[in-house]
């Protein structure tokens, strides 16, 4: 499991170094303090060989353009002359540098290093280059665009590198339909009981569910099973969360704004189910919130029961754009809450 991350020049973060991660990690702080960017950094370094992830993190923010200037949005102060640099440690050391390149017909670099980097990039192309290391092994992947058509890209990845880490990012607008294949796997392995347990948080009458014709039908004691959609957004989000925890067995799950779609009264039970599911599947969770009720829910669910499994961090950005993370134990969260820290 990841224990430390170091970030340089990514989005609005000039520098960050955070350590002390545990299996369940909650980050809280004001809007625009860097919570989502932190999760996106974790996502990028979890898929080192896949340069498409640099576009996916923008897609999850609702932005789908990929022109040359759009690619600069990921770079600190839009300055693509300096690479994004992300380092992560778990059982292995992961090191990722992201560079933006551009090759114009009338402008050719004579720098030896640049020539080597861009020797296989055609004129009129631009894109992203991922230089990454796993422990002592180095690899390179690229995402290339034609300046006349930014809607199509060519991905070039190293032949002899296969990513072993399973990681999923759930944005605040994650789609329930993406959980369909995971539900099939859960039913096949006869593990549907923890989905039922989660649904009972929203609707205590839930007995079981089946999956047919790409639809999840739930038994709530009526004459017929009803579509899970009829239980509301909260039910669908619980299914998505638990299905993804299951799908990321022995990997990591990143969840942005955990409280979206949930009433404050269910947060303690939601955390209890999530923590138990993560422990059972050996999934590491990285979750953000700006909501005090989410923090209280985690404290109430985990205090004196999962203290060694949970870490909480308050995020603050300094005037020079350094992201600071202040670690709170579950017991010290009371002080944080009582001081009415502005996290809403």
C-alpha positions as CSV (number, residue, x, y, z in Angstrom):
1,X,0.0,0.0,0.0
2,X,1.1,3.6,-0.7
3,X,2.8,5.3,2.3
4,X,4.0,8.6,0.8
5,X,3.6,11.0,-2.2
6,X,5.6,13.9,-3.4
7,X,4.3,16.3,-6.0
8,X,6.0,19.1,-8.0
9,X,4.3,21.5,-10.4
10,X,1.0,19.8,-11.0
11,X,-2.1,22.0,-11.6
12,X,-2.2,24.6,-8.7
13,X,0.3,22.7,-6.6
14,X,3.8,24.0,-6.7
15,X,5.0,21.4,-4.2
16,X,3.6,18.9,-1.8
17,X,5.0,16.1,0.3
18,X,2.6,13.9,2.3
19,X,3.4,10.7,4.2
20,X,1.8,8.5,6.9
21,X,-0.9,7.0,4.7
22,X,-2.8,4.1,6.1
23,X,-5.4,1.8,4.5
24,X,-8.2,4.4,4.9
25,X,-7.2,8.0,4.2
26,X,-9.5,11.0,4.4
27,X,-8.4,14.5,3.2
28,X,-10.5,17.5,4.1
29,X,-10.2,21.2,3.6
30,X,-11.7,24.3,1.9
31,X,-12.8,24.3,-1.7
32,X,-9.9,24.8,-4.1
33,X,-7.2,23.8,-1.6
34,X,-5.9,21.0,-3.7
35,X,-8.0,17.9,-2.7
36,X,-8.9,16.8,-6.2
37,X,-5.5,17.6,-7.6
38,X,-4.0,15.3,-4.9
39,X,-6.2,12.5,-5.9
40,X,-5.4,13.1,-9.6
41,X,-1.7,12.9,-8.7
42,X,-2.3,9.5,-7.1
43,X,-4.2,8.4,-10.1
44,X,-1.5,9.4,-12.6
45,X,1.3,7.7,-10.6
46,X,-0.8,4.5,-10.3
47,X,-0.9,4.1,-14.1
48,X,2.6,5.2,-15.0
49,X,2.6,3.8,-18.5
50,X,-0.7,5.2,-19.6
51,X,-0.4,8.8,-20.9
52,X,-4.2,8.8,-21.5
53,X,-4.7,9.3,-17.8
54,X,-3.6,12.9,-18.2
55,X,-6.7,13.5,-20.4
56,X,-9.0,11.4,-18.2
57,X,-8.3,13.6,-15.1
58,X,-9.6,16.5,-17.2
59,X,-12.6,14.5,-18.5
60,X,-13.6,13.8,-14.9
61,X,-13.7,17.6,-14.4
62,X,-16.0,17.9,-17.4
63,X,-13.3,19.2,-19.8
64,X,-12.7,17.1,-22.9
65,X,-10.6,19.3,-25.2
66,X,-7.0,18.3,-26.0
67,X,-5.5,21.1,-28.0
68,X,-1.9,22.1,-27.3
69,X,-2.9,24.9,-24.9
70,X,-5.4,22.5,-23.2
71,X,-2.5,20.1,-22.3
72,X,-0.8,23.0,-20.5
73,X,-3.7,23.2,-18.0
74,X,-2.1,20.3,-16.0
75,X,1.2,22.3,-15.6
76,X,1.8,24.6,-12.7
77,X,1.1,28.2,-13.8
78,X,0.5,26.8,-17.3
79,X,4.3,26.6,-17.6
80,X,5.0,23.5,-19.6
81,X,8.8,24.3,-19.7
82,X,9.0,22.6,-16.3
83,X,7.9,19.0,-16.1
84,X,5.3,17.7,-13.7
85,X,7.0,15.4,-11.2
86,X,5.3,12.9,-9.0
87,X,6.9,10.3,-6.7
88,X,5.1,7.6,-4.8
89,X,6.3,4.9,-2.4
90,X,4.7,1.6,-1.5
91,X,6.3,-1.8,-1.9
92,X,8.1,-0.2,-4.8
93,X,9.3,3.3,-5.7
94,X,7.3,5.0,-8.5
95,X,8.7,8.1,-10.2
96,X,6.9,9.9,-13.0
97,X,7.9,13.0,-15.0
98,X,5.4,14.4,-17.5
99,X,6.7,16.7,-20.3
100,X,4.9,18.5,-23.0
101,X,6.5,18.4,-26.5
102,X,5.8,20.3,-29.7
103,X,7.4,19.7,-33.1
104,X,6.7,22.3,-35.7
105,X,7.8,22.1,-39.3
106,X,9.7,25.4,-39.1
107,X,11.2,24.8,-35.7
108,X,13.6,21.9,-34.9
109,X,15.5,21.6,-31.7
110,X,19.3,21.1,-32.0
111,X,19.7,20.1,-28.4
112,X,21.0,16.6,-28.2
113,X,18.7,15.5,-25.4
114,X,15.7,17.0,-27.1
115,X,16.6,15.4,-30.4
116,X,16.7,12.0,-28.7
117,X,13.4,12.6,-27.0
118,X,11.6,13.7,-30.2
119,X,13.4,11.6,-32.7
120,X,10.2,9.6,-33.4
121,X,7.8,12.5,-33.3
122,X,6.7,13.6,-36.7
123,X,6.6,17.3,-37.8
124,X,3.4,19.1,-36.9
125,X,2.8,16.9,-33.8
126,X,2.5,17.7,-30.2
127,X,1.7,15.7,-27.1
128,X,2.8,14.4,-23.7
129,X,5.8,12.3,-22.8
130,X,5.7,10.1,-19.6
131,X,9.2,9.3,-18.3
132,X,8.8,6.8,-15.5
133,X,10.8,4.6,-13.2
134,X,9.8,1.6,-11.2
135,X,12.6,1.1,-8.6
136,X,15.6,1.0,-10.9
137,X,13.9,0.4,-14.2
138,X,13.2,3.2,-16.7
139,X,10.5,3.4,-19.3
140,X,8.9,6.0,-21.7
141,X,5.4,6.3,-23.1
142,X,3.9,9.1,-25.3
143,X,0.6,10.5,-26.3
144,X,0.8,12.2,-29.7
145,X,-1.6,14.6,-31.4
146,X,-1.7,16.1,-34.9
147,X,-1.9,19.8,-34.8
148,X,-4.7,19.7,-37.4
149,X,-6.9,17.2,-35.4
150,X,-6.9,17.3,-31.6
151,X,-9.7,14.7,-31.4
152,X,-7.5,11.8,-32.3
153,X,-4.3,10.7,-30.5
154,X,-1.7,8.0,-30.9
155,X,-0.6,6.2,-27.7
156,X,2.9,4.7,-27.6
157,X,3.6,2.5,-24.6
158,X,6.6,0.4,-23.6
159,X,6.3,-3.2,-24.9
160,X,7.7,-4.9,-21.9
161,X,5.9,-3.1,-19.1
162,X,2.6,-4.3,-17.7
163,X,0.9,-2.3,-14.9
164,X,0.2,-4.5,-11.9
165,X,-1.5,-2.0,-9.7
166,X,-5.3,-1.7,-9.9
167,X,-6.6,1.8,-9.2
168,X,-9.9,3.5,-9.9
169,X,-10.9,7.1,-9.6
170,X,-14.5,8.0,-8.7
171,X,-15.3,11.6,-9.4
172,X,-18.3,13.4,-7.7
173,X,-20.3,12.6,-10.9
174,X,-19.4,8.9,-11.2
175,X,-21.7,6.8,-13.3
176,X,-23.6,3.9,-11.8
177,X,-23.6,2.1,-15.2
178,X,-19.8,1.7,-14.8
179,X,-20.6,-0.7,-11.9
180,X,-22.4,-3.3,-14.1
181,X,-19.4,-5.6,-14.8
182,X,-18.3,-5.4,-11.2
183,X,-21.8,-6.4,-10.0
184,X,-21.6,-9.5,-12.3
185,X,-18.3,-10.5,-10.7
186,X,-19.7,-10.1,-7.2
187,X,-22.7,-12.3,-8.0
188,X,-20.5,-14.9,-9.7
189,X,-18.4,-15.1,-6.6
190,X,-21.4,-15.2,-4.2
191,X,-20.3,-12.0,-2.4
192,X,-23.5,-10.0,-2.9
193,X,-24.1,-9.9,0.9
194,X,-21.9,-6.8,1.4
195,X,-23.8,-5.0,-1.4
196,X,-27.1,-5.8,0.4
197,X,-25.6,-4.6,3.7
198,X,-24.7,-1.3,2.0
199,X,-28.2,-0.9,0.5
200,X,-29.7,-1.4,3.9
201,X,-28.2,1.9,4.9
202,X,-30.6,3.6,2.5
203,X,-33.5,1.1,2.7
204,X,-33.6,-1.3,5.7
205,X,-36.1,-3.5,3.9
206,X,-33.7,-4.7,1.2
207,X,-33.3,-8.5,1.3
208,X,-31.4,-9.3,-1.9
209,X,-30.9,-8.3,-5.5
210,X,-30.5,-9.9,-8.9
211,X,-29.0,-8.7,-12.1
212,X,-30.9,-9.2,-15.4
213,X,-31.0,-7.4,-18.8
214,X,-28.3,-4.9,-17.6
215,X,-30.5,-3.9,-14.8
216,X,-30.2,-4.3,-11.0
217,X,-33.4,-5.4,-9.4
218,X,-33.8,-5.2,-5.6
219,X,-36.2,-7.1,-3.3
220,X,-37.6,-4.7,-0.7
221,X,-40.5,-7.0,0.3
222,X,-43.0,-5.9,-2.4
223,X,-44.7,-8.2,-4.8
224,X,-41.9,-7.8,-7.3
225,X,-38.3,-6.7,-7.3
226,X,-37.9,-3.0,-8.2
227,X,-35.0,-1.3,-10.1
228,X,-32.3,0.0,-7.8
229,X,-32.9,3.4,-9.4
230,X,-36.2,3.7,-7.6
231,X,-34.2,3.8,-4.3
232,X,-32.6,7.1,-5.3
233,X,-29.1,8.4,-6.0
234,X,-27.8,7.4,-2.6
235,X,-28.5,3.7,-3.2
236,X,-26.8,3.8,-6.7
237,X,-23.8,5.5,-5.2
238,X,-23.4,3.0,-2.4
239,X,-23.5,0.2,-5.0
240,X,-20.9,2.0,-7.1
241,X,-18.6,2.5,-4.1
242,X,-18.8,-1.0,-2.8
243,X,-18.5,-2.5,-6.3
244,X,-15.4,-0.5,-7.0
245,X,-13.8,-1.5,-3.6
246,X,-14.4,-5.1,-4.7
247,X,-13.0,-4.5,-8.2
248,X,-9.9,-2.8,-6.7
249,X,-8.9,-5.8,-4.6
250,X,-5.3,-5.5,-3.5
251,X,-5.2,-2.0,-5.2
252,X,-6.4,1.5,-4.5
253,X,-9.7,3.4,-4.8
254,X,-9.8,7.2,-5.0
255,X,-13.1,8.9,-4.2
256,X,-13.6,12.7,-4.6
257,X,-16.2,14.3,-2.3
258,X,-17.6,11.2,-0.5
259,X,-20.6,12.9,0.9
260,X,-22.2,13.9,-2.4
261,X,-25.7,12.3,-2.7
262,X,-25.8,11.2,1.0
263,X,-27.8,12.6,3.9
264,X,-25.6,13.4,6.9
265,X,-27.5,10.8,9.0
266,X,-26.1,7.8,7.0
267,X,-22.4,8.8,7.0
268,X,-21.4,6.7,10.0
269,X,-23.0,3.6,8.6
270,X,-21.6,4.3,5.2
271,X,-18.1,4.6,6.6
272,X,-18.5,1.4,8.6
273,X,-19.5,-0.6,5.5
274,X,-16.7,1.0,3.4
275,X,-14.0,0.3,6.0
276,X,-15.1,-3.3,6.4
277,X,-15.2,-3.8,2.6
278,X,-11.8,-2.2,2.1
279,X,-10.2,-4.5,4.8
280,X,-11.8,-7.6,3.4
281,X,-10.6,-6.8,-0.1
282,X,-7.2,-5.3,0.9
283,X,-8.1,-2.1,-0.9
284,X,-6.5,1.2,0.1
285,X,-8.9,4.1,0.1
286,X,-8.1,7.8,-0.6
287,X,-11.1,10.0,0.0
288,X,-11.8,13.7,0.0
289,X,-14.5,15.8,1.6
290,X,-15.2,19.4,2.6
291,X,-18.1,18.4,4.8
292,X,-17.9,18.2,8.6
293,X,-20.6,15.5,8.8
294,X,-18.3,13.2,6.7
295,X,-15.5,13.7,9.1
296,X,-17.8,13.1,12.1
297,X,-19.1,10.0,10.4
298,X,-15.6,8.5,10.0
299,X,-14.7,9.4,13.5
300,X,-17.8,7.7,15.0
301,X,-17.4,4.6,12.8
302,X,-13.7,4.1,13.3
303,X,-12.8,5.4,16.8
304,X,-11.5,2.7,19.1
305,X,-12.2,0.1,16.4
306,X,-10.1,0.9,13.3
307,X,-7.7,3.5,14.7
308,X,-4.7,1.7,13.2
309,X,-6.3,1.5,9.8
310,X,-7.4,5.2,9.4
311,X,-5.5,8.4,8.8
312,X,-7.1,11.9,8.4
313,X,-5.4,14.9,6.9
314,X,-6.4,18.6,6.8
315,X,-5.1,20.2,3.6
316,X,-4.0,23.8,3.4
317,X,-2.4,25.7,0.5
318,X,0.2,28.3,1.4
319,X,0.6,31.7,-0.3
320,X,3.4,30.3,-2.5
321,X,1.2,27.3,-3.5
322,X,2.8,24.6,-1.4
323,X,0.2,22.0,-0.3
324,X,0.5,21.3,3.4
325,X,-1.1,18.2,5.0
326,X,-1.7,18.2,8.8
327,X,-2.3,14.7,10.2
328,X,-5.1,14.2,12.8
329,X,-5.7,11.1,14.8
330,X,-9.3,10.1,15.2
331,X,-9.3,11.3,18.8
332,X,-7.8,14.7,17.8
333,X,-10.6,15.2,15.2
334,X,-12.8,16.3,18.0
335,X,-10.5,19.3,18.6
336,X,-10.6,20.0,14.8
337,X,-14.4,19.9,14.7
338,X,-14.9,21.8,17.9
339,X,-12.7,24.6,16.6
340,X,-15.2,24.8,13.7
341,X,-12.5,24.5,11.0
342,X,-13.9,25.9,7.8
343,X,-14.2,22.8,5.7
344,X,-17.7,23.3,4.4
